Amino acid sequence: MEVIEARFEVLDDRFRACRGDDRIERLATGCRWAEGPVYFPAGRFLLWSDIPNDRMLRWDETTGVVGTFRQPAGHANGHTVDREGRLVSCEQGNRRVTRTEHDGSITVLADRWRGRRLNSPNDVVVRSDGSIWFTDPSYGIDSDYEGHRAESEIGACHVYRVDPVTGEAAIVADDFVRPNGLAFSPDESTLYVVDTRAGHIRAFGVGEDGALTGGAALATCSSGIFDGLRVDTDGRIWAAAGDGVHCFDPDGTLIGKIRFPEAVSNLCFGGAKRNVLFVTATTSLYSIMLTVNGATRPAAPGRRDPADAVRVPQAGAAV
């Protein structure tokens, strides 16, 4: 493990409450393009993707050991955990969204819209009602670097919602250039979605039926491009960018940054108190402990939070 100096850049006094360690730990390196970190509290481990190398890696919090979780991995990109503690993944190469069951088998959640193959699902979140929301840009079919070169059958890049009852995928936003990272506000009344090509984060109101309203640009990227997003318990938005992690107030003001030595692709909160920020940045996986906590989904009747799950997903390949 390598330790580097943590550099917090305060751009607004509201960021002064967001302190943390004076060091950033590089937990692993050697990736071509690291993406999609997801933390499993029940097992105290983290998974992430190395897309061009078509593998998923696993870091064990208790031992610090890094190993291969799955290879090939369908050129997986973003991941999340559902309320049953199962892994949900966007497989760019296989052009689908999948769920890894507790016995290790894989269930396809979405691979088509009205009979046409998806482009290359990129990032995914699960709402408290069990609905699955994902973005579908074309990065996995644009070339053979992050998937398999192919023509789009849909002809555009959209945001989708998978109904928790019917399992049908429906377009909820169809005016994006390249939709990418997405995250809900703590109360799930707002959905934030990155448009990488347009260079901004958009904010949508979310209705009880899952319909989106609004969609105005909330924040513009000032360094490189936005990619993945996460939200903390106070509603601040933490976004991957070219020079590190950018932190925005819910009103869209850029209040601060944490600088990283490589372009950041994605991030997630983890650890026992959800106050460790795990960051994938180009070749490496990093972590830093903060004074803020990652948001959790609101409680849903009859459902359990992933933090309470006692089972963990099994690897497709032994570590």
C-alpha distance (Angstrom), angle and dihedral (degrees) to the residues before:
residue distance angle dihedral
M1 . . .
E2 3.79 . .
V3 3.81 122.7 .
I4 3.80 122.0 -151.0
E5 3.79 131.8 178.6
A6 3.80 116.2 -88.2
R7 3.80 113.5 -128.8
F8 3.81 115.8 -161.6
E9 3.78 114.3 -171.4
V10 3.82 113.1 -158.8
L11 3.81 111.7 -154.6
D12 3.81 96.8 162.0
D13 3.81 131.3 23.3
R14 3.80 89.4 -117.3
F15 3.80 88.2 72.2
R16 3.81 92.9 61.4
A17 3.81 89.4 84.0
C18 3.80 88.4 60.6
R19 3.76 101.7 79.0
G20 3.76 130.9 146.4
D21 3.78 147.9 154.2
D22 3.78 119.8 -25.2
R23 3.78 88.5 -127.8
I24 3.80 139.0 57.9
E25 3.79 118.1 -147.5
R26 3.79 120.9 -142.0
L27 3.80 101.2 -146.9
A28 3.81 98.1 -179.4
T29 3.77 140.4 -4.0
G30 3.81 140.8 177.8
C31 3.82 99.2 89.0
R32 3.79 124.8 134.2
W33 3.82 93.2 -143.8
A34 3.79 116.7 -6.5
E35 3.80 116.4 -154.4
G36 3.80 147.8 153.9
P37 3.84 107.4 35.6
V38 3.81 115.1 -166.1
Y39 3.81 126.1 178.6
F40 3.82 125.1 -145.7
P41 3.81 109.7 -156.8
A42 3.80 94.6 -171.1
G43 3.79 91.8 59.1
R44 3.82 97.8 28.0
F45 3.78 92.8 -130.4
L46 3.78 138.4 115.3
L47 3.80 130.2 -140.1
W48 3.78 126.7 -159.2
S49 3.79 139.8 168.0
D50 3.78 132.5 -111.3
I51 3.78 95.0 -165.2
P52 3.84 105.2 -170.5
N53 3.81 90.6 45.2
D54 3.82 89.4 50.9
R55 3.78 95.5 -130.6
M56 3.79 142.4 115.5
L57 3.78 118.6 -140.0
R58 3.80 131.3 -153.9
W59 3.82 128.3 -147.9
D60 3.80 117.5 -164.4
E61 3.81 112.8 -144.2
T62 3.80 93.9 -158.2
T63 3.80 97.1 52.1
G64 3.79 105.7 16.7
V65 3.80 89.5 -127.9
V66 3.80 118.2 149.7
G67 3.79 122.3 -156.2
T68 3.78 143.6 154.1
F69 3.80 113.2 -79.8
R70 3.80 98.2 -178.7
Q71 3.82 134.8 -2.6
P72 2.95 125.3 -158.8
A73 3.78 91.3 31.6
G74 3.80 103.7 172.5
H75 3.81 88.7 -101.2
A76 3.81 87.2 -71.8
N77 3.79 118.0 -158.7
G78 3.82 122.4 173.5
H79 3.80 125.8 20.9
T80 3.78 140.1 -174.8
V81 3.81 139.8 176.6
D82 3.79 121.7 -113.5
R83 3.80 125.0 -144.3
E84 3.80 91.8 -90.4
G85 3.79 91.2 56.8
R86 3.80 94.3 -105.9
L87 3.78 125.9 142.9
V88 3.82 115.7 -111.0
S89 3.80 114.4 -166.3
C90 3.79 140.8 -173.8
E91 3.80 107.7 -138.3
Q92 3.79 107.4 -162.1
G93 3.78 95.3 -175.9
N94 3.79 94.5 48.7
R95 3.82 91.0 40.2
R96 3.78 93.8 -131.8
V97 3.80 148.1 100.8
T98 3.79 114.4 -121.3
R99 3.78 141.2 -177.8
T100 3.79 123.2 -143.1
E101 3.79 108.3 -141.4
H102 3.79 123.9 -142.6
D103 3.80 90.4 -101.1
G104 3.80 91.7 54.1
S105 3.79 97.1 -104.9
I106 3.79 118.5 131.6
T107 3.80 125.2 -126.6
V108 3.80 120.6 -162.1
L109 3.82 109.4 -132.3
A110 3.80 98.8 177.2
D111 3.78 134.7 -2.2
R112 3.79 103.3 144.3
W113 3.77 142.9 39.5
R114 3.81 114.9 -153.0
G115 3.77 89.9 -19.1
R116 3.80 95.7 -50.9
R117 3.79 121.5 114.1
L118 3.78 117.0 -109.2
N119 3.81 117.8 -113.1
S120 3.82 103.3 -123.0
P121 3.82 117.3 -50.3
N122 3.78 109.4 -129.6
D123 3.81 114.8 -179.6
V124 3.79 134.9 5.6
V125 3.82 142.9 -165.5
V126 3.81 132.1 -175.5
R127 3.82 119.9 -139.9
S128 3.80 123.4 -144.6
D129 3.82 90.9 -103.4
G130 3.80 89.3 61.2
S131 3.80 95.9 -106.1
I132 3.80 115.7 141.5
W133 3.80 119.9 -139.1
F134 3.79 122.7 -166.8
T135 3.78 142.2 166.1
D136 3.80 123.0 -128.1
P137 3.81 114.7 -161.8
S138 3.79 121.5 158.2
Y139 3.81 101.9 -111.2
G140 3.80 93.2 114.6
I141 3.81 93.3 54.3
D142 3.81 98.6 36.6
S143 3.82 90.6 82.4
D144 3.80 142.8 -16.0
Y145 3.82 91.9 -97.7
E146 3.82 97.9 87.2
G147 3.78 99.9 15.3
H148 3.79 136.2 -29.1
R149 3.78 124.4 -40.4
A150 3.81 111.0 -114.8
E151 3.77 143.5 140.2
S152 3.78 118.7 -92.8
E153 3.79 112.2 -108.0
I154 3.80 91.8 -163.1
G155 3.79 96.6 44.5
A156 3.81 96.4 -141.9
C157 3.81 142.3 52.5
H158 3.81 118.0 -108.6
V159 3.80 146.2 168.8
Y160 3.81 114.8 -114.5
R161 3.79 139.1 -163.1
V162 3.81 122.7 -154.6
D163 3.80 110.4 -148.7
P164 3.82 111.5 -124.7
V165 3.83 92.5 -141.2
T166 3.80 105.8 37.7
G167 3.80 98.7 26.2
E168 3.80 89.7 -136.0
A169 3.80 119.2 145.7
A170 3.80 115.7 -135.0
I171 3.80 131.8 -178.9
V172 3.80 111.2 -111.7
A173 3.82 98.2 173.7
D174 3.79 124.3 24.0
D175 3.81 105.2 169.8
F176 3.80 101.2 81.5
V177 3.78 128.6 115.2
R178 3.83 96.2 -155.8
P179 3.83 113.2 -8.6
N180 3.79 111.9 -159.9
G181 3.82 133.2 151.5
L182 3.79 119.4 27.5
A183 3.80 138.0 -178.6
F184 3.79 139.7 169.6
S185 3.79 124.9 -124.1
P186 3.83 112.9 -110.8
D187 3.82 92.3 -93.7
E188 3.83 91.9 40.9
S189 3.81 91.8 -124.8
T190 3.82 91.0 119.2
L191 3.79 131.0 47.1
Y192 3.80 117.2 -157.6
V193 3.81 116.7 -157.3
V194 3.79 129.1 -178.2
D195 3.78 120.7 -137.6
T196 3.78 100.4 -160.1
R197 3.78 96.3 -169.8
A198 3.83 93.6 46.4
G199 3.81 90.3 46.3
H200 3.79 99.5 -131.3
I201 3.79 147.3 95.4
R202 3.80 116.7 -120.1
A203 3.82 126.2 -155.2
F204 3.82 122.5 -145.8
G205 3.77 130.4 -173.9
V206 3.81 111.6 -125.7
G207 3.80 119.8 -141.9
E208 3.80 125.8 -150.9
D209 3.79 88.7 -105.1
G210 3.80 91.9 51.9
A211 3.81 95.4 -104.1
L212 3.79 116.0 143.6
T213 3.80 126.6 -135.8
G214 3.79 132.8 -175.1
G215 3.77 113.3 10.6
A216 3.79 101.1 -175.3
A217 3.79 118.7 161.9
L218 3.80 108.4 -93.3
A219 3.81 102.2 -178.9
T220 3.81 137.9 8.2
C221 3.79 124.6 -143.0
S222 3.80 114.6 -112.0
S223 3.82 97.4 -172.7
G224 3.77 126.4 38.5
I225 3.79 112.6 -44.6
F226 3.78 136.5 -41.0
D227 3.78 115.7 -113.8
G228 3.82 125.5 156.8
L229 3.83 126.1 19.7
R230 3.79 138.7 -157.5
V231 3.82 132.6 176.0
D232 3.81 129.0 -144.6
T233 3.81 128.7 -142.2
D234 3.82 91.9 -91.2
G235 3.80 91.9 53.7
R236 3.78 97.4 -105.8
I237 3.81 113.4 149.7
W238 3.80 118.0 -131.4
A239 3.80 112.6 -161.3
A240 3.79 134.5 -173.3
A241 3.81 112.6 -122.1
G242 3.79 142.1 163.1
D243 3.80 97.8 -87.1
G244 3.79 99.6 33.5
V245 3.78 139.3 -69.4
H246 3.83 116.6 -22.8
C247 3.80 120.1 -153.8
F248 3.81 121.1 -151.8
D249 3.77 131.5 -169.8
P250 3.83 112.0 -126.2
D251 3.82 87.2 -103.6
G252 3.83 88.9 64.4
T253 3.81 98.5 -104.5
L254 3.79 114.5 143.1
I255 3.81 100.0 -128.1
G256 3.79 101.7 171.5
K257 3.78 152.2 -24.4
I258 3.76 140.1 -135.0
R259 3.77 107.9 -146.0
F260 3.80 120.6 -136.2
P261 3.83 128.4 -171.9
E262 3.82 92.6 -123.7
A263 3.80 135.9 41.7
V264 3.79 107.8 -82.7
S265 3.81 120.0 -128.1
N266 3.78 104.8 177.2
L267 3.79 146.2 -18.7
C268 3.79 145.1 -164.0
F269 3.78 139.5 -171.4
G270 3.79 118.2 -116.6
G271 3.77 145.4 144.4
A272 3.79 127.1 94.7
K273 3.82 92.5 -59.1
R274 3.82 98.5 30.2
N275 3.81 88.6 -115.3
V276 3.80 98.3 116.5
L277 3.78 113.2 93.9
F278 3.80 111.5 -148.1
V279 3.79 114.1 -161.5
T280 3.79 132.1 -169.2
A281 3.80 111.1 -155.0
T282 3.81 121.9 175.8
T283 3.83 101.9 -69.7
S284 3.79 102.2 5.0
L285 3.80 152.0 53.9
Y286 3.82 115.9 -130.6
S287 3.80 136.7 -179.0
I288 3.79 137.9 -164.4
M289 3.81 129.9 176.9
L290 3.81 113.6 -128.0
T291 3.81 138.8 -171.9
V292 3.82 90.7 -119.2
N293 3.80 129.0 75.9
G294 3.76 130.0 -136.6
A295 3.78 116.8 -110.7
T296 3.79 120.9 -107.8
R297 3.79 128.3 -152.5
P298 3.81 116.5 -91.1
A299 3.78 113.8 -97.7
A300 3.79 115.3 -90.0
P301 3.83 122.5 -155.8
G302 3.78 111.7 -99.0
R303 3.79 93.1 6.2
R304 3.78 132.9 108.2
D305 3.75 128.5 -142.1
P306 3.85 118.1 -117.7
A307 3.82 87.9 -115.4
D308 3.82 87.8 67.0
A309 3.79 95.7 46.3
V310 3.78 115.4 117.3
R311 3.80 96.8 -164.9
V312 3.78 128.4 70.0
P313 3.82 130.7 -160.5
Q314 3.77 117.9 -94.6
A315 3.76 120.3 -125.5
G316 3.76 120.3 -106.7
A317 3.80 85.6 -137.3
A318 3.80 127.7 26.4
V319 3.79 117.0 -97.2
